[in-house]
Amino acid sequence: MTARIRSSCLKGFDALVSELNGDDKSLITGAGIDCSRLSDEDYFFPFGDFTRLLSDSASKLNCSDFGLRLAAIQDQEILGPVAFLALASADVREIINSVGQFLYHYTPAIVLSLKEGERSYACLDFVGLHASSHEQVVEHTVGCTYNIISLLTGGLLQPITVNFRHAMISTQEQYQAIFNCPVFFNQHHDEIELDTQCLELKLSSKNPSLHKLVSNYLSMVEIETDSISRPIVLASHQARHLIKKLLPTGHVTRELVSEKMNMQGRSLHRKLQMEGYTFDSLVDEVRKQEAEKLLKIQHIPMSQITGALGYSEQSSFNRAFKRWFGVSPREYMSRATHGNLED
């Protein structure tokens, strides 16, 4: 399925093109995007069309930093409902982690993740991005990530460096004006390097209750599109949310989950099959993800983690963990502590 992006990604596009003496409607139509639907916040169009639009705009308007300029005039509102998660987050760490978790509501073509260490990195990966003519969309995405976090922290974010995989396409002065830090090219990753202390920067707009409410809502809704580009709920995503809630009870069955989803067990089985899952494989996947999260939290007893994942015996958890990661939980923790886990 072709990855799509929310139409809000073009917020401010018309104003920027006008400033550069261009015709925004001509550029948008030329990229295959329906101009008449851009005011519909639930309109999604192919991510490849967005990539082409930014590249064509930079070329036709003779503006090498077009993607960066567009990012500079945008804020968290481009993210749609994920914007509420960003606003309600407690600190920079939570912004990156929670927005990254639900970024597919904006587009599944972009993956945002946080790598923590002495220096930490907000890492950006692009799914199915073609090698040619991609620089503008990459710079736009990195620019938006920086700008949104900077705005939410009142301008206090100070990156150490910004790294791009591609070669430089604008001047150092143009990059410096956006990021206010050294910018490097032909690197291994597209990322923003941060002092780990930056992750503790607090947000004045933090709202734990709203954050939890929005997280629960977004967990229940998977952005795919039907013939009229409206969000639909995938059974696997709804079931995943219920499985996570039921794991600590030690009683996770297809019958119980299907009952809470108001459907028959056989209907859930068929829907999951259509989405590439069995109920058991989905439970196993959720357990693996939750195990990895819990082991990153210090001072949680292994017995507590075992119970939180719904295992009645430590040995059962140990066997499952070794199947998932190739090592025992204690060996995994030891390697993580000493920095010996592979990236």
C-alpha positions in Angstrom: 0.0 0.0 0.0 1.3 3.5 -0.9 2.3 5.5 2.1 0.3 8.7 2.4 0.7 12.0 4.3 -1.9 14.2 6.0 -2.7 17.4 3.9 -1.8 19.6 6.9 1.9 19.0 5.8 1.2 21.9 3.3 0.3 24.5 6.0 2.0 27.7 4.9 2.9 26.4 1.5 0.8 28.9 -0.4 2.3 31.9 1.5 5.9 30.7 1.0 5.4 30.2 -2.8 3.7 33.6 -3.1 6.7 35.2 -1.3 8.9 33.5 -3.9 6.7 34.8 -6.8 5.4 31.4 -7.7 2.0 29.8 -8.4 1.2 27.4 -5.5 -1.9 25.8 -7.2 0.1 25.1 -10.4 2.9 23.4 -8.4 0.4 21.4 -6.2 -1.6 20.2 -9.2 1.6 19.4 -11.1 2.6 17.0 -8.3 -0.7 15.2 -8.6 -2.3 16.5 -5.5 -6.0 17.6 -5.4 -6.0 21.3 -4.5 -9.7 21.3 -3.8 -9.3 18.9 -0.9 -6.5 20.6 1.0 -8.8 22.2 3.5 -10.0 18.8 4.6 -7.9 17.8 7.5 -8.6 14.1 6.9 -7.4 14.2 3.3 -4.3 12.1 2.8 -2.3 12.0 -0.5 0.7 9.8 -1.5 3.9 10.7 0.2 5.7 10.4 -3.1 3.6 13.3 -4.4 4.8 15.4 -1.4 8.4 14.5 -2.1 8.0 15.5 -5.7 6.2 18.7 -4.8 9.0 19.9 -2.6 11.7 19.0 -5.1 9.8 20.7 -8.0 9.1 23.8 -5.9 12.8 24.1 -5.0 13.9 23.7 -8.6 11.2 25.9 -10.3 11.5 28.7 -7.7 15.3 28.6 -7.6 15.1 28.1 -3.8 17.6 25.5 -2.7 16.4 25.6 1.0 12.7 25.4 0.2 12.1 22.4 2.5 13.8 24.2 5.4 11.9 27.4 4.8 8.6 25.6 4.8 9.5 23.8 8.0 10.4 27.1 9.6 6.9 28.5 9.2 5.1 25.4 10.4 4.4 24.1 13.9 2.9 21.1 15.7 -0.5 21.7 14.0 0.7 19.9 10.9 0.7 16.6 12.9 -3.1 16.5 13.2 -4.3 14.8 16.4 -0.7 13.9 17.3 -0.2 17.6 18.0 -2.2 17.2 21.2 0.3 14.6 22.3 3.2 16.9 21.6 1.6 19.8 23.5 0.6 17.6 26.5 4.0 16.0 26.9 6.0 16.6 30.1 9.4 17.0 28.5 11.5 16.7 25.3 12.0 12.9 25.9 8.2 12.4 26.0 7.6 14.5 22.9 10.0 12.4 20.8 8.9 9.1 22.2 5.1 9.7 22.1 5.0 11.5 18.8 7.3 8.9 17.3 4.9 6.1 18.5 1.9 7.7 16.8 3.5 9.5 13.9 1.8 7.2 11.4 -1.3 9.4 12.0 0.6 12.0 10.1 2.4 9.7 7.7 3.7 6.1 8.0 6.5 7.1 5.7 8.5 8.8 8.4 9.8 7.0 11.6 10.9 9.2 14.5 12.9 7.5 17.3 15.1 8.5 20.3 18.5 7.0 20.9 19.8 7.8 24.4 23.3 7.9 25.7 25.9 10.4 26.8 24.7 12.3 23.8 21.2 11.5 22.5 19.8 11.6 19.0 16.4 12.3 17.6 16.7 9.9 14.6 14.6 10.1 11.4 14.1 7.3 8.9 12.1 7.3 5.7 10.2 4.2 4.5 10.4 3.5 0.8 12.1 6.9 -0.1 13.6 6.9 -3.5 17.3 7.9 -3.7 16.7 10.6 -6.2 15.2 14.0 -5.4 14.7 13.3 -1.7 16.8 16.0 -0.1 14.1 18.6 0.2 11.6 16.3 2.0 14.4 15.1 4.4 15.4 18.6 5.2 11.8 19.6 5.7 11.2 16.7 8.1 14.3 17.3 10.2 13.6 21.0 10.1 10.0 20.4 11.4 11.2 18.1 14.1 13.6 20.8 15.4 11.2 23.6 15.0 8.3 21.9 16.8 10.4 20.9 19.8 12.0 24.3 19.9 8.6 26.1 19.9 7.2 23.8 22.6 10.2 24.4 24.9 10.1 28.2 24.4 13.2 28.2 22.2 15.4 26.5 24.8 16.3 23.5 22.7 20.0 23.7 21.7 21.1 20.9 19.4 24.8 19.9 19.3 24.8 19.0 15.6 22.4 18.2 12.8 23.4 15.4 10.5 22.1 14.6 7.0 22.8 11.5 4.8 22.8 13.6 1.6 25.3 16.1 0.3 24.9 19.8 1.1 22.4 21.5 -1.2 22.3 25.0 0.3 24.9 27.3 2.0 26.2 26.8 5.5 24.7 30.2 6.3 21.2 28.9 5.4 21.6 25.9 7.6 23.0 27.9 10.4 20.1 30.3 10.3 17.6 27.4 10.8 19.4 25.2 13.3 21.9 27.5 15.0 24.5 24.7 15.3 27.0 22.9 13.1 25.4 20.9 10.3 27.1 17.9 8.7 26.5 16.0 5.4 27.1 12.6 3.9 26.6 11.1 7.4 25.2 7.7 8.4 21.9 9.0 9.7 19.4 11.9 9.4 19.3 13.1 13.0 19.5 15.8 15.6 22.2 15.4 18.2 21.2 16.5 21.6 22.9 16.8 25.0 21.0 14.3 27.1 20.1 17.0 29.6 18.0 18.6 26.8 15.7 15.7 27.1 14.7 16.9 30.6 13.5 20.3 29.3 10.0 20.8 30.6 6.9 22.0 28.7 4.7 24.7 30.3 1.8 23.1 28.3 2.3 19.6 29.9 -1.0 17.8 30.7 -0.6 14.2 31.9 -4.4 13.6 31.8 -4.7 14.9 28.2 -1.6 13.0 27.2 -3.1 9.7 28.4 -6.5 10.4 26.9 -5.0 11.2 23.4 -2.6 8.2 23.6 -5.5 5.8 24.3 -7.6 7.3 21.5 -4.7 7.1 19.0 -4.0 3.5 20.1 -7.5 2.5 19.0 -7.3 4.1 15.5 -5.0 3.0 12.8 -4.6 5.4 9.9 -5.3 3.6 6.7 -7.5 5.0 4.0 -10.6 3.8 2.2 -11.9 5.1 -1.1 -12.7 8.5 0.4 -9.5 8.8 2.5 -11.1 8.5 5.9 -9.5 6.8 8.9 -10.7 3.3 9.6 -10.1 1.1 12.6 -8.0 -2.0 12.1 -8.9 -5.0 14.3 -5.3 -5.7 15.0 -4.7 -2.3 16.5 -7.8 -2.3 18.6 -7.0 -5.9 19.8 -3.4 -4.8 20.6 -4.7 -2.0 22.8 -6.9 -4.4 24.8 -4.2 -7.1 25.0 -1.8 -4.5 26.6 -4.5 -3.7 29.2 -5.3 -7.3 30.0 -1.7 -8.7 30.2 -1.2 -8.0 33.9 -4.4 -10.0 34.7 -2.9 -13.1 33.3 -6.1 -13.8 31.5 -5.8 -12.9 27.8 -8.0 -14.9 25.5 -9.4 -14.4 22.0 -12.9 -14.8 23.5 -12.4 -12.1 26.1 -10.8 -9.6 23.6 -13.5 -10.3 21.0 -16.2 -9.8 23.6 -14.7 -6.4 24.5 -14.6 -5.5 20.8 -18.3 -6.5 20.5 -17.7 -9.3 18.0 -17.6 -13.1 17.8 -14.3 -14.9 18.3 -14.5 -16.3 14.8 -15.0 -12.8 13.4 -11.9 -11.5 15.2 -9.9 -14.5 13.9 -10.9 -13.7 10.3 -10.2 -10.0 10.6 -6.8 -10.6 12.2 -6.0 -13.1 9.4 -6.8 -10.5 6.8 -4.3 -8.1 8.5 -1.6 -10.8 8.7 -2.0 -11.9 12.3 -3.2 -14.7 14.4 -4.4 -13.9 17.9 -1.5 -15.8 19.5 1.1 -14.0 17.3 -0.4 -10.6 18.2 -0.2 -11.4 21.9 3.4 -12.6 21.5 4.3 -9.3 19.6 2.7 -7.2 22.3 4.5 -9.1 25.1 7.9 -8.7 23.3 7.4 -4.9 22.9 6.3 -4.5 26.5 9.2 -6.6 27.8 11.7 -4.4 26.0 10.1 -1.2 27.4 9.9 -2.6 31.0 13.6 -3.7 31.0 14.7 -0.2 30.2 13.1 1.0 33.5 15.7 0.6 36.3 14.9 -1.0 39.6 11.9 -3.0 38.5 12.2 -6.6 39.9 12.2 -9.3 37.3 9.2 -11.0 39.1 7.2 -7.8 38.6 8.0 -7.7 34.9 7.0 -11.3 34.6 3.7 -10.6 36.2 3.1 -7.5 34.1 3.4 -9.6 31.0 0.9 -12.1 32.2 3.3 -15.0 32.9 2.6 -17.1 36.0 6.1 -18.5 36.1 9.5 -16.9 35.7 10.7 -19.8 33.5 8.0 -19.2 31.0 9.0 -15.6 30.6 12.7 -16.5 30.3 12.0 -19.0 27.5 9.9 -16.5 25.6 12.5 -13.8 26.1 15.3 -15.9 24.8 13.2 -16.7 21.7 12.6 -13.0 21.1 16.1 -11.7 21.7 18.5 -14.6 21.7 19.6 -14.0 25.3 18.2 -14.2 28.8 16.5 -11.2 30.4 19.4 -10.7 32.8 22.0 -11.0 30.1 20.1 -8.5 28.0 20.1 -6.1 31.0 23.8 -6.6 31.6 24.6 -5.9 27.9 22.4 -2.8 27.9 24.0 -1.5 31.1 27.5 -1.9 29.5 26.4 -0.6 26.1 27.0 -3.9 24.3 23.6 -4.2 22.7 23.6 -3.8 18.9 21.8 -0.7 17.6 
